[in-house]
Amino acid sequence: MRLGLIAGNGRFPFLVLDAARGAGHDVTVIALKEETFPELAECAARPPSATLHWISIGQLGTCIGLLRDAGVTEAVMAGQVKHTKMFDLRPDLALAKVLARLATRNTDSLISGVADALRDQGIRLIDSTAFLQPLMAREGTLTRRAPDAGEQRDLEFGYRVADAIAALDVGQTIAVKSAAVVAVEAMEGTDAMLRRAASLVEGKPLRLVKASGRRRHLLFDVPVVGPQTICVMQETGTTALAVDAGRTLLLDREELLEKANMASITITSTQPQS
């Protein structure tokens, strides 16, 4: 199959590219100049090589044209595009038409509009995790230490709130202390949100909850946790993390869990509520 990969930042696109080639797919990569790590070009050049094109974020028409020229009928979006980029968009005609149809310009509606535009041109978006199922969080306690009673209460409370916020496309993540929401992730990202939360509780331990919302798909904006997340949790005194089972990507799982265990951080994964 000829597969398109629309790549944002982070390691997510690297993982998808390697897994898709390993599954025998001929991959055409559309890399975003403002976001994609330059090293992806080196990764694409390794055998079996993938074709890679660099475009700017607003060039939806160019993206569609390149995918169609390559004979692509299915594509994956992988990697983050910073939410603040929507304020600097220089849309081409294809993207301008998408924007004109949107009632709101949050991430979910914008990418959904792009997905519709791709589908109208015969290119179907598939789940961004389609090739990465072994890297998804399994249900249960993932670390040696399980949450204590106070952490468990905070995580259960936080999960309900985070799920509702994610469903509204405000953000995926919240910081909780003593059954109170200390901070909500918006456009700044998880690390900045955690540091802001830590400044508010003056050294008291925090809990972190990531939720994917009530979406029926994993086409884009999948929650990701990696070793860097654990480093920031340790820095900010965050002792517990809850994520969605089967809907959260764990980068460098062994290193992640080793760092968490060494820092006595507990990580739990729960099946999201329908």
ROTIVEX-354323 format. One record per residue: x, y, z of N, C-alpha, C in turn. Coordinates in steps of 0.05 Angstrom, whole numbers, padded with zeros to 5 digits, always signed. Example, Ala and Ser with C-alpha at 12.3 -4.5 7.8 and 13.67 -1.06 7.14 Angstrom:
BEGIN
+00264-00114+00156+00246-00090+00156+00264-00066+00156
+00257-00045+00142+00273-00021+00143+00258+00001+00157
//
This chain:
BEGIN
+00017-00024+00000+00000+00000+00000+00017+00025+00000
+00009+00045-00015+00023+00071-00014+00010+00088+00008
+00026+00095+00028+00016+00108+00052+00028+00136+00053
+00012+00156+00060+00021+00183+00065+00026+00187+00095
+00047+00201+00102+00053+00208+00130+00056+00238+00131
+00037+00252+00144+00038+00280+00148+00050+00284+00176
+00075+00295+00177+00091+00294+00201+00093+00321+00215
+00087+00321+00241+00091+00344+00258+00117+00341+00273
+00119+00352+00297+00144+00351+00312+00144+00327+00331
+00167+00323+00344+00170+00301+00362+00179+00275+00349
+00180+00254+00365+00189+00228+00355+00167+00211+00343
+00142+00219+00347+00119+00204+00337+00122+00197+00307
+00128+00217+00290+00130+00211+00261+00152+00190+00255
+00175+00191+00270+00196+00172+00265+00186+00144+00271
+00171+00141+00292+00161+00114+00299+00141+00104+00278
+00124+00121+00269+00104+00113+00249+00118+00106+00223
+00138+00122+00215+00152+00116+00190+00166+00089+00191
+00181+00084+00213+00195+00058+00215+00175+00035+00216
+00153+00038+00231+00134+00016+00233+00120+00011+00206
+00113+00032+00192+00099+00029+00166+00117+00016+00146
+00143+00024+00145+00161+00011+00126+00166-00018+00134
+00167-00023+00160+00170-00050+00169+00147-00068+00161
+00123-00056+00159+00100-00071+00150+00098-00073+00120
+00117-00062+00106+00118-00065+00077+00106-00043+00061
+00099-00021+00074+00086+00001+00059+00106+00020+00046
+00098+00030+00023+00113+00051+00009+00104+00077+00019
+00121+00092+00033+00112+00116+00048+00121+00142+00034
+00103+00160+00031+00109+00187+00023+00105+00206+00047
+00126+00220+00054+00126+00237+00078+00122+00266+00070
+00103+00279+00083+00099+00308+00080+00108+00320+00107
+00130+00333+00106+00142+00345+00131+00137+00375+00131
+00130+00385+00155+00123+00413+00159+00148+00429+00167
+00155+00448+00151+00180+00463+00155+00181+00475+00183
+00159+00484+00193+00158+00498+00219+00158+00479+00243
+00155+00454+00238+00151+00435+00261+00168+00410+00260
+00169+00397+00237+00182+00371+00236+00212+00372+00241
+00222+00353+00257+00250+00352+00263+00266+00347+00237
+00288+00362+00232+00303+00357+00207+00314+00329+00204
+00318+00315+00227+00329+00288+00226+00311+00268+00213
+00285+00276+00209+00266+00258+00195+00275+00252+00167
+00289+00272+00154+00299+00268+00127+00319+00245+00126
+00337+00244+00146+00356+00222+00148+00343+00196+00152
+00322+00196+00169+00308+00171+00174+00294+00161+00149
+00282+00180+00134+00268+00173+00109+00287+00161+00088
+00312+00170+00089+00332+00162+00068+00342+00134+00073
+00338+00123+00098+00348+00096+00103+00331+00076+00089
+00344+00054+00079+00328+00033+00065+00308+00019+00083
+00285+00012+00073+00275+00020+00047+00267+00049+00047
+00278+00065+00030+00275+00094+00031+00246+00103+00026
+00239+00126+00039+00213+00138+00035+00218+00165+00021
+00199+00173+00005+00200+00199-00008+00192+00220+00012
+00207+00242+00014+00200+00263+00033+00199+00290+00020
+00178+00305+00026+00173+00332+00015+00170+00351+00039
+00182+00375+00037+00179+00396+00057+00159+00417+00047
+00139+00423+00064+00120+00444+00058+00116+00461+00082
+00103+00484+00079+00095+00500+00102+00068+00492+00112
+00062+00499+00137+00037+00489+00149+00012+00497+00133
+00012+00521+00121-00013+00530+00108-00017+00519+00080
+00002+00502+00070+00001+00493+00042-00015+00466+00040
-00040+00468+00046-00057+00444+00044-00060+00434+00015
-00063+00452-00003-00066+00444-00031-00041+00430-00041
-00017+00440-00034+00008+00427-00041+00009+00399-00029
+00002+00397-00004+00002+00371+00010-00016+00351-00005
-00040+00359-00012-00058+00341-00026-00047+00333-00053
-00036+00353-00067-00025+00347-00094-00002+00327-00093
+00016+00330-00073+00038+00312-00071+00029+00284-00064
+00009+00281-00046-00001+00255-00039-00015+00242-00063
-00031+00257-00077-00045+00246-00101-00025+00238-00122
-00005+00254-00127+00015+00247-00147+00030+00221-00140
+00032+00216-00114+00046+00191-00105+00027+00167-00105
+00002+00171-00112-00017+00149-00112-00027+00142-00084
-00025+00160-00065-00033+00154-00038-00063+00156-00035
-00075+00136-00022-00104+00136-00016-00109+00135+00014
-00089+00129+00030-00092+00129+00059-00068+00144+00071
-00073+00160+00092-00052+00176+00104-00055+00176+00134
-00032+00182+00147-00031+00183+00176-00020+00211+00184
-00033+00223+00204-00021+00247+00216-00007+00239+00242
+00018+00246+00244+00033+00238+00268+00051+00261+00277
+00051+00267+00303+00068+00288+00313+00051+00313+00318
+00061+00329+00337+00046+00353+00346+00052+00376+00327
+00031+00393+00324+00035+00419+00313+00026+00439+00335
+00044+00456+00343+00038+00474+00365+00012+00489+00360
-00005+00489+00381-00032+00502+00377-00029+00532+00370
-00008+00545+00380-00005+00573+00374+00000+00579+00345
+00008+00558+00329+00013+00562+00301-00012+00571+00286
-00035+00566+00297-00060+00574+00283-00062+00604+00280
-00047+00619+00297-00048+00648+00296-00030+00659+00274
-00012+00642+00264+00008+00651+00244+00003+00637+00217
-00020+00625+00213-00025+00610+00188-00026+00629+00164
-00013+00621+00143-00015+00635+00117-00027+00615+00098
-00054+00613+00098-00067+00591+00083-00066+00595+00053
-00063+00573+00039-00067+00573+00010-00097+00571+00005
-00104+00570-00020-00133+00570-00027-00147+00546-00014
-00135+00522-00015-00148+00498-00004-00153+00501+00026
-00133+00511+00041-00137+00514+00069-00156+00537+00075
-00155+00558+00059-00174+00580+00063-00203+00571+00061
-00208+00553+00043-00235+00542+00040-00243+00526+00065
-00224+00511+00076-00230+00496+00101-00236+00516+00123
-00219+00536+00126-00223+00555+00148-00250+00570+00146
-00258+00576+00122-00283+00590+00118-00307+00574+00127
-00304+00548+00128-00327+00531+00135-00328+00525+00165
-00307+00533+00180-00306+00526+00208-00321+00546+00226
-00336+00535+00245-00350+00553+00264-00331+00561+00286
-00312+00544+00293-00291+00550+00312-00264+00542+00301
-00242+00553+00311-00216+00547+00301-00198+00534+00322
-00210+00517+00338-00194+00501+00356-00181+00478+00341
-00163+00464+00354-00148+00443+00340-00166+00422+00328
-00185+00412+00344-00202+00390+00335-00217+00398+00309
-00230+00421+00309-00245+00429+00286-00228+00434+00262
-00204+00446+00266-00186+00452+00244-00176+00427+00231
-00166+00408+00247-00155+00383+00235-00178+00366+00224
-00201+00367+00236-00224+00353+00224-00231+00364+00197
-00229+00391+00194-00234+00403+00168-00214+00394+00148
-00188+00392+00156-00167+00383+00138-00173+00354+00130
-00181+00338+00149-00187+00310+00143-00210+00308+00123
-00230+00325+00125-00252+00325+00106-00241+00333+00078
-00223+00353+00077-00213+00361+00051-00196+00339+00038
-00181+00324+00054-00166+00302+00043-00185+00280+00033
-00206+00274+00048-00225+00254+00040-00238+00261+00014
-00245+00287+00010-00257+00296-00014-00239+00292-00039
-00213+00290-00034-00194+00285-00055-00185+00255-00057
-00200+00238-00044-00195+00209-00045-00173+00199-00027
-00167+00215-00006-00146+00207+00013-00159+00204+00041
-00159+00180+00051-00172+00175+00077-00151+00175+00099
-00157+00191+00121-00140+00190+00144-00146+00165+00161
-00125+00151+00169-00128+00128+00187-00117+00136+00214
-00123+00120+00235-00113+00125+00262-00083+00129+00262
-00074+00149+00276-00045+00154+00277-00030+00132+00292
-00044+00116+00308-00032+00095+00323-00035+00068+00310
-00044+00067+00284-00050+00042+00271-00026+00023+00270
-00001+00034+00268+00023+00018+00267+00037+00015+00293
+00026+00027+00314+00041+00029+00340+00026+00017+00363
+00009-00003+00358-00006-00014+00380+00011-00025+00403
+00035-00037+00398+00051-00047+00421+00061-00024+00439
+00060+00001+00430+00070+00023+00446+00048+00037+00462
+00023+00028+00458+00001+00040+00473+00000+00030+00502
-00009+00048+00520-00011+00041+00548-00031+00018+00552
-00023-00002+00567-00041-00023+00575-00055-00015+00601
-00078-00028+00606-00093-00021+00630-00080-00031+00656
-00081-00015+00677-00071-00023+00703-00049-00005+00712
-00036-00013+00734-00013+00002+00744+00012-00006+00729
+00026+00014+00718+00048+00008+00700+00075+00009+00715
+00076+00021+00738+00100+00024+00753+00100+00005+00777
+00123+00003+00791+00124-00015+00814+00106-00005+00836
+00104+00021+00839+00088+00032+00861+00060+00039+00851
+00040+00030+00865+00012+00037+00859+00005+00063+00874
-00015+00077+00865-00023+00102+00879-00031+00096+00907
-00024+00115+00926-00035+00112+00953-00063+00123+00953
-00076+00123+00976-00105+00130+00978-00110+00158+00969
-00092+00177+00978-00096+00205+00970-00092+00209+00940
-00071+00197+00930-00066+00199+00901-00089+00187+00885
-00099+00164+00893-00121+00152+00879-00146+00169+00878
-00152+00182+00901-00175+00201+00901-00171+00224+00882
-00147+00235+00882-00141+00257+00864-00143+00248+00834
-00132+00225+00828-00132+00215+00801-00161+00210+00791
-00177+00198+00808-00205+00192+00800-00220+00218+00795
-00216+00237+00813-00229+00264+00810-00218+00277+00784
-00192+00277+00781-00180+00290+00758-00187+00278+00732
-00191+00252+00732-00197+00238+00707-00225+00248+00696
-00244+00251+00714-00271+00260+00706-00269+00288+00694
-00253+00305+00707-00251+00333+00697-00235+00334+00671
-00213+00319+00670-00196+00320+00646-00211+00309+00622
-00227+00288+00626-00242+00277+00604-00262+00297+00592
-00275+00312+00610-00294+00332+00601-00280+00355+00587
-00257+00363+00597-00242+00385+00584-00231+00377+00557
-00221+00352+00555-00211+00342+00530-00233+00341+00509
-00257+00333+00518-00279+00331+00499-00287+00358+00488
-00281+00379+00503-00287+00407+00494-00264+00418+00477
-00242+00402+00474-00218+00410+00459-00205+00434+00471
-00205+00436+00498-00190+00456+00512-00161+00447+00516
-00158+00423+00524-00131+00411+00528-00136+00382+00537
-00114+00367+00539-00116+00339+00547-00109+00334+00576
-00098+00354+00589-00084+00348+00614-00091+00369+00636
-00093+00359+00661-00097+00377+00684-00079+00368+00707
-00073+00387+00724-00058+00382+00749-00077+00385+00772
-00076+00366+00791-00095+00364+00813-00080+00363+00839
-00092+00375+00860-00083+00372+00887-00107+00372+00906
-00109+00352+00922-00131+00350+00943-00158+00354+00930
-00163+00340+00908-00189+00341+00894-00197+00369+00885
-00176+00385+00878-00180+00411+00867-00163+00414+00842
-00174+00426+00821-00159+00431+00797-00140+00454+00801
-00115+00449+00799-00095+00470+00802-00089+00484+00776
-00087+00469+00754-00082+00481+00728-00093+00464+00706
-00101+00477+00684-00111+00463+00661-00093+00469+00637
-00086+00448+00622-00070+00452+00598-00086+00466+00577
-00074+00486+00564-00087+00498+00541-00067+00497+00518
-00058+00519+00507-00040+00518+00484-00011+00516+00492
-00005+00519+00518+00024+00519+00526+00037+00492+00527
+00021+00470+00529+00031+00443+00530+00034+00434+00559
+00039+00408+00562+00038+00396+00589+00061+00406+00607
+00085+00407+00596+00108+00415+00613+00104+00443+00625
+00097+00462+00608+00093+00489+00618+00070+00490+00637
+00048+00475+00632+00026+00475+00651+00034+00464+00678
+00050+00442+00678+00059+00431+00704+00076+00451+00719
+00094+00465+00706+00111+00484+00719+00094+00507+00731
+00074+00515+00716+00055+00536+00726+00040+00526+00751
+00031+00501+00750+00017+00489+00773+00035+00488+00797
+00060+00480+00793+00078+00478+00816+00083+00505+00829
+00083+00526+00813+00086+00553+00825+00063+00561+00842
+00040+00548+00838+00016+00556+00853+00013+00541+00879
+00024+00517+00881+00020+00500+00906+00044+00501+00925
+00065+00515+00917+00088+00520+00935+00099+00495+00947
+00108+00476+00930+00121+00453+00939+00104+00429+00947
+00078+00432+00947+00060+00410+00954+00058+00391+00930
+00055+00365+00935+00055+00346+00912+00030+00349+00895
+00035+00346+00869+00014+00347+00849+00008+00320+00837
-00015+00317+00824-00022+00293+00808-00028+00303+00780
-00022+00287+00760-00025+00294+00732-00044+00274+00719
-00063+00284+00704-00082+00267+00690-00083+00275+00660
-00079+00255+00643-00081+00259+00613-00105+00243+00603
-00122+00256+00587-00145+00241+00576-00148+00248+00547
-00158+00230+00531-00162+00234+00503-00190+00244+00496
-00206+00248+00516-00233+00257+00511-00251+00235+00502
-00274+00243+00492-00294+00223+00484-00294+00218+00454
-00272+00223+00441-00270+00218+00412-00273+00189+00406
-00284+00184+00383-00287+00156+00373-00263+00149+00355
-00244+00167+00352-00222+00161+00334-00196+00170+00347
-00174+00162+00334-00147+00170+00342-00132+00181+00318
-00146+00197+00302-00135+00207+00278-00112+00227+00283
-00113+00242+00305-00093+00262+00311-00095+00269+00340
-00074+00285+00349-00073+00296+00376-00076+00274+00397
-00061+00252+00393-00061+00229+00412-00044+00237+00436
-00053+00232+00461-00036+00237+00484-00010+00221+00483
+00012+00234+00489+00038+00222+00488+00052+00227+00515
+00065+00206+00526+00081+00208+00550+00108+00196+00544
+00129+00210+00552+00156+00200+00548+00174+00206+00572
+00199+00198+00570+00218+00204+00593+00219+00233+00601
+00216+00251+00581+00217+00280+00588+00193+00287+00606
+00170+00274+00602+00147+00279+00619+00154+00272+00648
+00168+00250+00652+00176+00241+00679+00195+00261+00691
+00214+00271+00675+00234+00291+00685+00219+00316+00696
+00199+00325+00681+00185+00349+00689+00167+00343+00713
+00156+00319+00715+00141+00312+00739+00158+00312+00763
+00182+00301+00761+00201+00301+00783+00208+00329+00791
+00214+00346+00771+00222+00373+00776+00200+00389+00791
+00175+00383+00785+00152+00398+00796+00139+00385+00820
+00150+00362+00829+00138+00349+00852+00112+00335+00846
+00109+00326+00822+00085+00311+00814+00089+00282+00818
+00072+00269+00835+00078+00242+00844+00062+00220+00830
+00041+00228+00815+00024+00207+00803+00014+00217+00776
+00011+00198+00758+00001+00203+00731-00019+00183+00723
-00042+00192+00712-00062+00174+00701-00066+00180+00672
-00068+00159+00655-00072+00161+00626-00094+00142+00617
-00103+00146+00592-00122+00129+00580-00109+00103+00569
-00119+00080+00577-00110+00055+00567-00117+00052+00537
-00098+00043+00521-00103+00038+00493-00105+00063+00476
-00102+00087+00488-00105+00112+00474-00082+00131+00480
-00062+00122+00495-00039+00139+00502-00013+00125+00492
+00003+00140+00478+00028+00129+00467+00050+00133+00488
+00064+00112+00495+00086+00112+00513+00112+00111+00497
+00127+00133+00496+00152+00134+00482+00174+00123+00500
+00192+00107+00488+00214+00095+00503+00205+00084+00530
+00187+00065+00528+00173+00054+00551+00192+00045+00573
+00212+00030+00567+00230+00020+00587+00244+00043+00602
+00254+00062+00588+00267+00086+00600+00247+00102+00617
+00223+00105+00605+00202+00120+00619+00196+00108+00646
+00191+00081+00646+00183+00068+00671+00207+00066+00690
+00231+00064+00680+00254+00063+00698+00257+00090+00712
+00254+00112+00697+00255+00139+00709+00233+00142+00730
+00209+00133+00723+00187+00136+00742+00192+00120+00767
+00201+00095+00764+00206+00079+00788+00229+00090+00805
+00249+00101+00793+00271+00113+00808+00262+00137+00824
+00242+00152+00812+00232+00176+00825+00208+00170+00843
+00201+00145+00846+00177+00136+00861+00152+00150+00852
+00150+00153+00825+00126+00164+00812+00109+00140+00804
+00083+00142+00809+00065+00121+00801+00050+00128+00775
+00046+00109+00757+00032+00113+00732+00010+00092+00730
-00014+00101+00725-00036+00082+00722-00050+00088+00695
-00063+00067+00684-00076+00070+00658-00104+00058+00661
-00124+00073+00653-00152+00065+00657-00166+00066+00630
-00185+00047+00626-00201+00047+00602-00219+00072+00603
-00219+00089+00581-00236+00113+00581-00265+00105+00581
-00281+00122+00594-00310+00118+00595-00322+00127+00569
-00342+00112+00560-00356+00119+00535-00376+00142+00540
//
